[in-house]
Amino acid sequence: MSISAPDAHGTITCPPARSGEILLKVEGLHVAYGKAEVVHGVSFDVRAGEFAVFLGRNGAGKSTILHAASGLIPKLNGTVHFGGRDITRGSPRDVVRAGLVQVLEGHRVFHRLSIEDNLLIGTYAKTPRGNRKELDLIYAMFPELAERRRQLASRLSGGQQQILAVAQGIIGHPRLLVLDEPSSGLAPIVIDRILDLAAELCGQGLAILLVEQMVEKALRHAHWCYLVETGRIAGSGPAAEMRDSDLLRKVYLGGEGAAG
């Protein structure tokens, strides 16, 4: 099995099982909240067209790592490159313009705006006044949004709001879509739809980086898996091999079988 774990120096060497251009490359990332360092020298990468997943217990630092990489919170140290460009000090807007879009946890939509206006916000980084030409593609993908386009987002259910948030991320044509805990508080049928859609988009060339608690579901869709433990990458490897690994049980499930 080609799953990797840290060596004596804390360094992880990924198995040579991946191919394709390195799209996102994070090296030596450190993050602190106040005086407490919570991310300790994390390094990882995501390849073009790859479906990667971050797994780990609640509070392990998964979202914090991605928020720092996306420019949403400050970094103590480390570098972030995307598409060969250094975006370490880029603003969130710069990061989105580069092609990295993060859909945050918790159905983050603008409740006082219509569904259509929420979607247009997803085009603002590249087109300041919004690009209505992109709406038809989204409405074909999500017919229920088309039917209710004039309604306020506040009138949607939690699952519908999460679908709107994902659609808002897709509409800007990113190269990498980061999904942070999309399953939170949702029914299984909605979770399956979002993950199936992510896999379909990945098959069309969009890279996906997923943070998820639904272990079995995440690994079923992903190509590559990173395990996160107390602000560090504890191991990585092909998702298909990680599913039955001792490292997964040790880091994430405390030795018990995967739940999904």
Backbone as CSV, one residue per row, in Angstrom:
resi,resn,N_x,N_y,N_z,CA_x,CA_y,CA_z,C_x,C_y,C_z
1,MET,0.850,-1.196,0.000,0.000,0.000,0.000,0.880,1.239,0.000
2,SER,0.545,2.216,-0.864,1.413,3.370,-1.050,0.948,4.590,-0.276
3,ILE,0.491,4.364,0.944,0.104,5.480,1.805,1.337,5.976,2.537
4,SER,1.475,7.303,2.610,2.662,7.859,3.241,2.329,8.462,4.588
5,ALA,3.302,8.393,5.491,3.204,9.010,6.812,4.494,9.779,7.050
6,PRO,4.527,10.696,8.033,5.726,11.492,8.264,6.933,10.626,8.639
7,ASP,8.122,11.080,8.195,9.346,10.414,8.619,9.792,10.991,9.961
8,ALA,11.006,10.661,10.373,11.489,11.091,11.686,11.590,12.607,11.804
9,HIS,11.658,13.290,10.642,11.774,14.750,10.658,10.425,15.431,10.451
10,GLY,9.344,14.643,10.399,8.021,15.223,10.202,7.684,15.522,8.764
11,THR,8.511,15.048,7.835,8.296,15.323,6.423,7.551,14.175,5.765
12,ILE,6.594,14.512,4.904,5.846,13.500,4.169,6.272,13.514,2.710
13,THR,6.617,12.374,2.199,6.914,12.223,0.780,5.769,11.465,0.142
14,CYS,5.033,12.102,-0.747,3.873,11.462,-1.349,4.307,10.355,-2.290
15,PRO,3.598,9.261,-2.308,3.898,8.174,-3.234,3.783,8.648,-4.675
16,PRO,4.583,8.094,-5.584,4.575,8.558,-6.974,3.410,7.991,-7.771
17,ALA,2.172,8.170,-7.235,1.004,7.594,-7.898,0.177,8.642,-8.632
18,ARG,0.566,9.908,-8.534,-0.227,10.978,-9.117,0.413,11.498,-10.391
19,SER,-0.409,12.110,-11.209,0.093,12.690,-12.449,-0.612,14.011,-12.685
20,GLY,-0.132,14.769,-13.645,-0.763,16.036,-13.975,-0.070,17.218,-13.338
21,GLU,-0.402,18.387,-13.843,0.155,19.649,-13.370,-0.218,19.895,-11.921
22,ILE,0.750,20.369,-11.132,0.447,20.799,-9.773,-0.253,22.145,-9.853
23,LEU,-1.497,22.170,-9.445,-2.300,23.392,-9.545,-2.142,24.249,-8.294
24,LEU,-2.372,23.645,-7.127,-2.200,24.330,-5.846,-1.050,23.679,-5.097
25,LYS,-0.094,24.497,-4.658,1.039,23.982,-3.897,1.235,24.845,-2.655
26,VAL,1.048,24.232,-1.507,1.205,24.913,-0.216,2.422,24.308,0.477
27,GLU,3.327,25.161,0.947,4.559,24.675,1.584,4.814,25.413,2.894
28,GLY,5.088,24.634,3.941,5.512,25.184,5.226,4.526,26.136,5.849
29,LEU,3.231,25.835,5.763,2.199,26.753,6.257,2.075,26.687,7.774
30,HIS,2.172,27.854,8.401,1.954,28.000,9.843,0.851,29.038,10.049
31,VAL,-0.068,28.741,10.958,-1.170,29.657,11.267,-1.342,29.695,12.782
32,ALA,-1.658,30.884,13.306,-1.896,31.021,14.749,-3.155,31.820,14.991
33,TYR,-3.840,31.491,16.092,-4.915,32.311,16.609,-4.382,32.958,17.880
34,GLY,-4.130,34.242,17.812,-3.474,34.901,18.932,-2.052,34.370,19.082
35,LYS,-1.704,33.921,20.286,-0.368,33.384,20.521,-0.301,31.870,20.326
36,ALA,-1.436,31.266,20.058,-1.487,29.800,19.929,-1.360,29.383,18.470
37,GLU,-0.272,28.707,18.153,-0.105,28.188,16.788,-0.988,26.953,16.619
38,VAL,-1.775,26.938,15.542,-2.734,25.844,15.332,-2.459,25.038,14.069
39,VAL,-1.623,25.582,13.188,-1.198,24.851,11.985,0.318,24.879,11.965
40,HIS,0.926,23.701,11.839,2.355,23.565,12.105,3.116,23.056,10.876
41,GLY,3.466,23.963,9.983,4.323,23.606,8.852,3.692,22.668,7.848
42,VAL,2.444,22.901,7.494,1.727,22.011,6.580,2.147,22.241,5.135
43,SER,2.361,21.141,4.424,2.651,21.178,2.989,1.769,20.158,2.280
44,PHE,1.167,20.575,1.164,0.352,19.659,0.366,0.171,20.262,-1.017
45,ASP,-0.341,19.472,-1.931,-0.644,20.000,-3.259,-1.878,19.316,-3.829
46,VAL,-2.473,19.976,-4.812,-3.610,19.435,-5.551,-3.285,19.550,-7.027
47,ARG,-3.509,18.468,-7.759,-3.200,18.447,-9.181,-4.402,18.896,-10.016
48,ALA,-4.137,19.359,-11.213,-5.206,19.753,-12.132,-6.098,18.548,-12.411
49,GLY,-7.410,18.746,-12.339,-8.355,17.682,-12.624,-8.463,16.609,-11.556
50,GLU,-7.902,16.843,-10.384,-7.884,15.854,-9.308,-8.985,16.149,-8.292
51,PHE,-9.506,15.098,-7.698,-10.468,15.206,-6.594,-9.721,14.797,-5.329
52,ALA,-9.355,15.786,-4.520,-8.617,15.540,-3.276,-9.528,15.811,-2.092
53,VAL,-9.234,15.138,-0.984,-10.064,15.296,0.205,-9.183,15.428,1.434
54,PHE,-9.595,16.316,2.354,-8.991,16.446,3.671,-9.922,15.756,4.665
55,LEU,-9.393,14.799,5.413,-10.153,14.119,6.448,-9.465,14.304,7.794
56,GLY,-10.244,14.317,8.847,-9.705,14.431,10.195,-10.813,14.737,11.178
57,ARG,-10.501,14.586,12.427,-11.487,14.845,13.472,-11.886,16.324,13.493
58,ASN,-13.020,16.609,14.103,-13.401,18.002,14.322,-12.313,18.708,15.124
59,GLY,-11.964,19.909,14.688,-10.941,20.675,15.384,-9.520,20.321,15.001
60,ALA,-9.349,19.456,13.997,-7.994,19.057,13.597,-7.251,20.150,12.842
61,GLY,-7.985,21.130,12.314,-7.339,22.235,11.596,-7.574,22.221,10.094
62,LYS,-8.469,21.374,9.617,-8.685,21.235,8.175,-9.136,22.554,7.536
63,SER,-10.195,23.126,8.085,-10.728,24.369,7.518,-9.746,25.518,7.685
64,THR,-9.059,25.560,8.817,-8.080,26.622,9.047,-6.991,26.596,7.993
65,ILE,-6.512,25.420,7.653,-5.485,25.287,6.612,-5.984,25.865,5.303
66,LEU,-7.203,25.519,4.921,-7.729,25.971,3.639,-8.065,27.455,3.654
67,HIS,-8.559,27.966,4.782,-8.834,29.400,4.881,-7.541,30.200,4.717
68,ALA,-6.460,29.711,5.295,-5.176,30.407,5.155,-4.674,30.328,3.719
69,ALA,-4.801,29.170,3.101,-4.354,29.018,1.716,-5.147,29.923,0.779
70,SER,-6.443,30.141,1.098,-7.310,30.964,0.250,-7.209,32.455,0.561
71,GLY,-6.398,32.822,1.542,-6.238,34.229,1.883,-7.323,34.779,2.781
72,LEU,-8.137,33.905,3.381,-9.238,34.363,4.227,-8.785,34.691,5.645
73,ILE,-7.687,34.078,6.086,-7.104,34.390,7.395,-5.596,34.530,7.217
74,PRO,-4.925,35.258,8.124,-3.480,35.487,7.967,-2.658,34.215,8.177
75,LYS,-1.477,34.224,7.596,-0.501,33.155,7.773,0.658,33.672,8.619
76,LEU,1.193,32.817,9.466,2.442,33.159,10.158,3.627,32.983,9.232
77,ASN,3.569,31.923,8.459,4.682,31.588,7.571,4.180,30.629,6.514
78,GLY,5.008,30.433,5.484,4.668,29.493,4.443,4.371,30.184,3.121
79,THR,4.283,29.386,2.058,4.022,29.915,0.727,2.868,29.164,0.084
80,VAL,2.160,29.877,-0.789,1.054,29.300,-1.539,1.235,29.678,-3.003
81,HIS,1.299,28.673,-3.862,1.372,28.899,-5.303,0.156,28.268,-5.962
82,PHE,-0.384,28.979,-6.944,-1.544,28.464,-7.666,-1.337,28.701,-9.159
83,GLY,-1.394,27.627,-9.914,-1.157,27.743,-11.350,0.206,28.320,-11.675
84,GLY,1.183,28.064,-10.810,2.531,28.567,-11.024,2.766,29.984,-10.517
85,ARG,1.716,30.630,-9.997,1.839,32.002,-9.490,1.898,32.001,-7.966
86,ASP,2.708,32.897,-7.418,2.792,33.049,-5.968,1.613,33.902,-5.496
87,ILE,0.696,33.281,-4.746,-0.461,34.021,-4.228,-0.415,34.081,-2.703
88,THR,0.759,33.898,-2.138,0.908,33.853,-0.679,0.305,35.081,-0.017
89,ARG,0.542,36.238,-0.588,0.061,37.492,0.013,-1.158,38.052,-0.719
90,GLY,-1.758,37.245,-1.554,-2.913,37.706,-2.301,-4.141,37.863,-1.422
91,SER,-4.980,38.835,-1.762,-6.250,39.014,-1.064,-7.210,37.914,-1.512
92,PRO,-8.302,37.699,-0.766,-9.286,36.716,-1.224,-9.754,36.978,-2.654
93,ARG,-9.923,38.236,-3.021,-10.342,38.573,-4.386,-9.271,38.158,-5.394
94,ASP,-7.997,38.399,-5.058,-6.896,37.983,-5.944,-6.909,36.478,-6.131
95,VAL,-7.153,35.750,-5.042,-7.156,34.288,-5.098,-8.291,33.789,-5.995
96,VAL,-9.473,34.393,-5.865,-10.599,34.006,-6.714,-10.293,34.325,-8.177
97,ARG,-9.726,35.471,-8.438,-9.383,35.836,-9.812,-8.376,34.865,-10.414
98,ALA,-7.500,34.327,-9.559,-6.517,33.356,-10.048,-7.166,32.033,-10.428
99,GLY,-8.376,31.769,-9.873,-9.088,30.544,-10.226,-9.325,29.593,-9.081
100,LEU,-9.103,30.041,-7.848,-9.344,29.213,-6.664,-10.560,29.779,-5.928
101,VAL,-11.633,29.003,-5.877,-12.871,29.441,-5.238,-13.203,28.490,-4.100
102,GLN,-13.493,29.053,-2.927,-13.832,28.245,-1.764,-15.289,28.471,-1.384
103,VAL,-16.040,27.375,-1.252,-17.415,27.412,-0.767,-17.357,27.105,0.723
104,LEU,-17.687,28.094,1.538,-17.509,27.979,2.971,-18.574,27.101,3.611
105,GLU,-18.251,26.594,4.775,-19.180,25.763,5.542,-20.375,26.580,6.013
106,GLY,-21.532,25.940,6.076,-22.674,26.572,6.726,-23.651,27.275,5.817
107,HIS,-23.774,26.836,4.557,-24.798,27.378,3.654,-24.667,28.893,3.551
108,ARG,-23.462,29.392,3.296,-23.208,30.830,3.292,-23.742,31.477,2.012
109,VAL,-24.943,31.984,2.067,-25.511,32.744,0.959,-26.035,34.070,1.517
110,PHE,-26.393,34.977,0.622,-26.899,36.286,1.032,-28.426,36.197,1.103
111,HIS,-28.946,36.079,2.320,-30.354,35.773,2.523,-31.284,36.863,2.019
112,ARG,-30.846,38.110,2.023,-31.722,39.207,1.619,-31.673,39.474,0.119
113,LEU,-30.883,38.703,-0.601,-30.817,38.841,-2.049,-31.547,37.680,-2.709
114,SER,-31.948,37.882,-3.955,-32.606,36.817,-4.702,-31.608,35.727,-5.053
115,ILE,-32.123,34.598,-5.460,-31.262,33.500,-5.921,-30.389,33.974,-7.076
116,GLU,-30.989,34.686,-8.016,-30.224,35.139,-9.177,-29.124,36.118,-8.792
117,ASP,-29.421,37.035,-7.889,-28.395,37.984,-7.456,-27.274,37.268,-6.706
118,ASN,-27.604,36.239,-5.933,-26.570,35.432,-5.291,-25.651,34.805,-6.321
119,LEU,-26.233,34.283,-7.377,-25.429,33.660,-8.430,-24.525,34.679,-9.114
120,LEU,-25.066,35.856,-9.404,-24.269,36.871,-10.086,-23.079,37.314,-9.246
121,ILE,-23.223,37.271,-7.915,-22.091,37.614,-7.050,-20.904,36.708,-7.343
122,GLY,-21.179,35.453,-7.716,-20.094,34.528,-8.042,-19.309,34.908,-9.277
123,THR,-19.797,35.891,-10.056,-19.081,36.338,-11.262,-18.372,37.670,-11.055
124,TYR,-18.561,38.299,-9.878,-18.062,39.656,-9.681,-16.546,39.766,-9.716
125,ALA,-15.846,38.739,-9.266,-14.382,38.840,-9.204,-13.781,39.069,-10.583
126,LYS,-14.401,38.509,-11.600,-13.884,38.657,-12.964,-14.658,39.695,-13.769
127,THR,-15.925,39.937,-13.390,-16.762,40.908,-14.093,-17.458,41.761,-13.046
128,PRO,-16.929,42.956,-12.738,-17.417,43.737,-11.604,-18.922,43.974,-11.581
129,ARG,-19.574,44.054,-12.730,-21.019,44.281,-12.753,-21.812,42.991,-12.909
130,GLY,-21.115,41.879,-12.861,-21.788,40.592,-12.992,-21.909,40.170,-14.446
131,ASN,-21.948,38.862,-14.660,-22.023,38.314,-16.018,-23.261,37.430,-16.141
132,ARG,-24.322,38.008,-16.668,-25.587,37.294,-16.767,-25.528,36.154,-17.787
133,LYS,-24.543,36.190,-18.674,-24.423,35.140,-19.681,-24.142,33.774,-19.058
134,GLU,-23.620,33.780,-17.839,-23.282,32.523,-17.183,-24.493,31.859,-16.511
135,LEU,-25.587,32.590,-16.389,-26.737,32.075,-15.648,-27.363,30.852,-16.312
136,ASP,-27.433,30.841,-17.642,-28.094,29.734,-18.337,-27.429,28.396,-18.027
137,LEU,-26.099,28.386,-17.956,-25.377,27.155,-17.644,-25.752,26.643,-16.255
138,ILE,-25.822,27.556,-15.290,-26.164,27.170,-13.919,-27.606,26.707,-13.833
139,TYR,-28.501,27.382,-14.519,-29.908,26.997,-14.470,-30.148,25.646,-15.135
140,ALA,-29.344,25.335,-16.144,-29.454,24.006,-16.754,-28.963,22.930,-15.792
141,MET,-27.990,23.272,-14.996,-27.422,22.336,-14.034,-28.315,22.181,-12.808
142,PHE,-28.971,23.281,-12.421,-29.818,23.300,-11.227,-31.186,23.881,-11.596
143,PRO,-32.062,23.089,-12.199,-33.366,23.608,-12.654,-34.208,24.212,-11.533
144,GLU,-34.067,23.688,-10.312,-34.872,24.223,-9.218,-34.495,25.663,-8.881
145,LEU,-33.239,26.057,-9.161,-32.834,27.445,-8.964,-33.441,28.336,-10.036
146,ALA,-33.541,27.826,-11.251,-34.151,28.594,-12.341,-35.610,28.889,-12.042
147,GLU,-36.301,27.906,-11.506,-37.729,28.062,-11.233,-37.991,29.117,-10.164
148,ARG,-37.006,29.324,-9.272,-37.225,30.222,-8.133,-36.260,31.405,-8.163
149,ARG,-35.740,31.722,-9.319,-34.643,32.693,-9.434,-34.942,34.049,-8.797
150,ARG,-36.217,34.447,-8.761,-36.573,35.762,-8.216,-36.831,35.723,-6.713
151,GLN,-36.886,34.547,-6.135,-37.169,34.437,-4.706,-35.938,34.787,-3.871
152,LEU,-36.183,35.249,-2.641,-35.078,35.524,-1.728,-34.428,34.214,-1.294
153,ALA,-33.116,34.235,-1.131,-32.394,33.040,-0.700,-32.849,32.590,0.683
154,SER,-33.364,33.508,1.487,-33.824,33.159,2.836,-34.996,32.188,2.815
155,ARG,-35.686,32.070,1.690,-36.851,31.194,1.597,-36.474,29.766,1.208
156,LEU,-35.200,29.536,0.963,-34.740,28.193,0.616,-34.492,27.373,1.878
157,SER,-34.615,26.066,1.755,-34.231,25.162,2.841,-32.716,25.157,2.986
158,GLY,-32.227,24.548,4.070,-30.775,24.457,4.268,-30.085,23.748,3.115
159,GLY,-30.682,22.658,2.636,-30.093,21.934,1.522,-30.077,22.748,0.243
160,GLN,-31.163,23.489,-0.004,-31.224,24.328,-1.198,-30.232,25.483,-1.106
161,GLN,-30.043,26.015,0.093,-29.049,27.074,0.261,-27.640,26.559,-0.001
162,GLN,-27.363,25.314,0.418,-26.042,24.757,0.152,-25.839,24.545,-1.344
163,ILE,-26.866,24.085,-2.032,-26.778,23.927,-3.485,-26.544,25.286,-4.146
164,LEU,-27.238,26.322,-3.669,-27.016,27.676,-4.192,-25.581,28.125,-3.951
165,ALA,-25.041,27.841,-2.763,-23.664,28.222,-2.458,-22.685,27.528,-3.394
166,VAL,-22.920,26.248,-3.672,-22.051,25.520,-4.604,-22.181,26.099,-6.007
167,ALA,-23.407,26.392,-6.426,-23.634,26.984,-7.741,-22.937,28.335,-7.855
168,GLN,-22.963,29.107,-6.778,-22.281,30.401,-6.756,-20.772,30.228,-6.933
169,GLY,-20.239,29.115,-6.413,-18.818,28.838,-6.608,-18.500,28.388,-8.017
170,ILE,-19.388,27.623,-8.623,-19.154,27.075,-9.955,-19.254,28.132,-11.044
171,ILE,-20.149,29.110,-10.877,-20.490,30.021,-11.959,-19.301,30.857,-12.438
172,GLY,-18.322,31.055,-11.581,-17.152,31.840,-11.972,-16.092,31.060,-12.721
173,HIS,-16.373,29.793,-13.052,-15.440,28.926,-13.790,-14.067,28.839,-13.118
174,PRO,-14.017,28.414,-11.867,-12.709,28.257,-11.213,-11.932,27.083,-11.797
175,ARG,-10.648,27.051,-11.514,-9.824,25.879,-11.845,-9.820,24.888,-10.685
176,LEU,-9.981,25.412,-9.461,-10.057,24.581,-8.258,-11.227,25.057,-7.407
177,LEU,-12.124,24.143,-7.089,-13.260,24.443,-6.230,-13.039,23.752,-4.890
178,VAL,-12.981,24.537,-3.815,-12.798,24.014,-2.468,-14.165,23.968,-1.790
179,LEU,-14.555,22.787,-1.335,-15.833,22.595,-0.655,-15.558,22.282,0.810
180,ASP,-15.940,23.203,1.679,-15.644,23.068,3.108,-16.877,22.529,3.826
181,GLU,-16.850,21.254,4.193,-17.920,20.599,4.944,-19.296,20.810,4.282
182,PRO,-19.450,20.468,3.012,-20.747,20.700,2.359,-21.876,19.856,2.931
183,SER,-21.563,18.788,3.652,-22.606,17.901,4.174,-23.204,18.386,5.487
184,SER,-22.642,19.438,6.076,-23.032,19.858,7.418,-24.531,20.143,7.517
185,GLY,-25.227,19.345,8.327,-26.638,19.563,8.602,-27.589,19.190,7.490
186,LEU,-27.117,18.466,6.489,-27.955,18.172,5.326,-28.419,16.723,5.309
187,ALA,-29.506,16.489,4.593,-30.030,15.141,4.414,-29.102,14.347,3.497
188,PRO,-29.027,13.032,3.671,-28.139,12.202,2.835,-28.360,12.382,1.344
189,ILE,-29.607,12.555,0.897,-29.865,12.692,-0.534,-29.243,13.968,-1.096
190,VAL,-29.212,15.038,-0.296,-28.597,16.295,-0.728,-27.078,16.154,-0.741
191,ILE,-26.536,15.495,0.273,-25.086,15.260,0.315,-24.640,14.481,-0.911
192,ASP,-25.363,13.412,-1.225,-25.002,12.602,-2.392,-25.054,13.430,-3.666
193,ARG,-26.051,14.283,-3.769,-26.160,15.088,-4.989,-24.964,16.024,-5.130
194,ILE,-24.576,16.676,-4.047,-23.451,17.615,-4.106,-22.154,16.891,-4.436
195,LEU,-21.915,15.744,-3.796,-20.674,15.013,-4.054,-20.670,14.404,-5.449
196,ASP,-21.809,13.920,-5.912,-21.886,13.389,-7.277,-21.628,14.493,-8.296
197,LEU,-22.180,15.678,-8.032,-21.944,16.807,-8.923,-20.463,17.183,-8.936
198,ALA,-19.847,17.213,-7.745,-18.421,17.539,-7.676,-17.596,16.537,-8.483
199,ALA,-17.938,15.256,-8.373,-17.210,14.234,-9.133,-17.420,14.415,-10.628
200,GLU,-18.644,14.780,-11.019,-18.920,15.006,-12.439,-18.122,16.192,-12.972
201,LEU,-18.069,17.284,-12.214,-17.296,18.451,-12.620,-15.810,18.123,-12.689
202,CYS,-15.353,17.294,-11.739,-13.953,16.871,-11.764,-13.661,16.091,-13.044
203,GLY,-14.605,15.240,-13.452,-14.435,14.495,-14.691,-14.353,15.387,-15.912
204,GLN,-14.874,16.610,-15.790,-14.820,17.577,-16.888,-13.584,18.466,-16.809
205,GLY,-12.725,18.223,-15.794,-11.469,18.949,-15.716,-11.314,19.899,-14.554
206,LEU,-12.375,20.107,-13.766,-12.281,20.981,-12.594,-11.657,20.223,-11.433
207,ALA,-10.637,20.807,-10.808,-10.052,20.195,-9.612,-10.949,20.480,-8.412
208,ILE,-11.076,19.485,-7.526,-11.915,19.601,-6.336,-11.055,19.319,-5.107
209,LEU,-11.202,20.154,-4.082,-10.598,19.894,-2.777,-11.722,19.939,-1.747
210,LEU,-11.995,18.806,-1.149,-13.138,18.634,-0.262,-12.669,18.456,1.177
211,VAL,-13.294,19.196,2.100,-13.147,18.943,3.541,-14.443,18.299,3.999
212,GLU,-14.351,17.136,4.626,-15.580,16.396,4.886,-15.451,15.515,6.117
213,GLN,-16.608,15.295,6.783,-16.686,14.373,7.906,-17.282,13.024,7.502
214,MET,-17.968,12.977,6.381,-18.563,11.737,5.910,-17.475,10.926,5.214
215,VAL,-16.777,10.132,5.978,-15.543,9.502,5.518,-15.769,8.613,4.298
216,GLU,-16.689,7.681,4.423,-16.902,6.721,3.348,-17.358,7.409,2.069
217,LYS,-18.282,8.342,2.189,-18.766,9.063,1.016,-17.633,9.854,0.356
218,ALA,-16.821,10.524,1.159,-15.729,11.322,0.613,-14.719,10.453,-0.129
219,LEU,-14.319,9.357,0.483,-13.319,8.492,-0.131,-13.859,7.781,-1.366
220,ARG,-15.161,7.580,-1.434,-15.767,6.943,-2.596,-15.628,7.822,-3.840
221,HIS,-15.585,9.143,-3.634,-15.527,10.065,-4.766,-14.108,10.545,-5.078
222,ALA,-13.237,10.569,-4.067,-11.931,11.215,-4.208,-10.895,10.338,-4.897
223,HIS,-9.879,11.004,-5.455,-8.694,10.330,-5.978,-7.589,10.261,-4.923
224,TRP,-7.425,11.337,-4.195,-6.298,11.473,-3.269,-6.788,11.971,-1.924
225,CYS,-6.173,11.492,-0.858,-6.624,11.812,0.494,-5.465,12.319,1.346
226,TYR,-5.743,13.391,2.077,-4.838,13.874,3.120,-5.529,13.693,4.469
227,LEU,-4.805,13.161,5.436,-5.295,13.035,6.799,-4.690,14.148,7.642
228,VAL,-5.547,14.869,8.350,-5.107,16.013,9.144,-5.304,15.690,10.620
229,GLU,-4.260,15.940,11.396,-4.302,15.669,12.834,-3.574,16.781,13.563
230,THR,-4.282,17.485,14.449,-3.741,18.576,15.268,-2.848,19.525,14.476
231,GLY,-3.392,20.034,13.375,-2.695,21.049,12.596,-1.538,20.552,11.770
232,ARG,-1.481,19.259,11.516,-0.412,18.676,10.698,-1.014,17.688,9.702
233,ILE,-0.309,17.456,8.613,-0.680,16.378,7.706,-0.098,15.087,8.269
234,ALA,-0.973,14.202,8.704,-0.525,12.966,9.335,-0.240,11.865,8.325
235,GLY,-0.725,12.007,7.124,-0.493,11.000,6.101,-1.256,11.342,4.849
236,SER,-0.897,10.708,3.751,-1.599,10.932,2.494,-1.455,9.700,1.625
237,GLY,-2.347,9.585,0.655,-2.282,8.450,-0.242,-3.508,8.377,-1.126
238,PRO,-3.526,7.440,-2.074,-4.704,7.260,-2.923,-5.936,6.956,-2.080
239,ALA,-7.051,7.597,-2.416,-8.260,7.442,-1.612,-8.709,5.989,-1.547
240,ALA,-8.587,5.266,-2.649,-9.039,3.874,-2.672,-8.259,3.011,-1.691
241,GLU,-6.989,3.327,-1.474,-6.162,2.564,-0.548,-6.328,3.062,0.890
242,MET,-6.647,4.338,1.022,-6.787,4.906,2.361,-8.006,4.352,3.092
243,ARG,-9.015,3.914,2.364,-10.280,3.503,2.978,-10.102,2.413,4.032
244,ASP,-9.199,1.476,3.800,-9.016,0.358,4.728,-7.692,0.421,5.477
245,SER,-7.096,1.610,5.525,-5.763,1.715,6.117,-5.803,1.833,7.633
246,ASP,-4.772,1.319,8.275,-4.617,1.489,9.718,-4.438,2.957,10.076
247,LEU,-3.792,3.719,9.178,-3.551,5.137,9.451,-4.868,5.905,9.540
248,LEU,-5.814,5.608,8.665,-7.128,6.248,8.729,-7.807,5.946,10.057
249,ARG,-7.799,4.689,10.448,-8.441,4.323,11.706,-7.772,5.000,12.888
250,LYS,-6.442,5.077,12.859,-5.702,5.683,13.972,-5.969,7.182,14.067
251,VAL,-5.878,7.875,12.939,-5.965,9.335,12.954,-7.395,9.828,13.081
252,TYR,-8.296,9.202,12.354,-9.627,9.768,12.261,-10.659,9.050,13.120
253,LEU,-10.547,7.747,13.192,-11.616,6.995,13.826,-11.190,6.269,15.086
254,GLY,-10.013,6.476,15.520,-9.565,5.863,16.756,-9.580,4.357,16.725
255,GLY,-9.356,3.790,15.504,-9.275,2.341,15.381,-10.557,1.687,14.986
256,GLU,-11.656,2.459,14.855,-12.931,1.873,14.485,-13.183,2.009,12.991
257,GLY,-14.155,1.307,12.518,-14.462,1.316,11.089,-15.033,2.632,10.632
258,ALA,-14.949,2.894,9.334,-15.407,4.150,8.752,-16.919,4.220,8.770
259,ALA,-17.400,5.444,9.007,-18.834,5.696,8.963,-19.149,6.538,7.748
260,GLY,-20.282,6.344,7.161,-20.588,7.164,6.007,-22.029,7.306,5.795
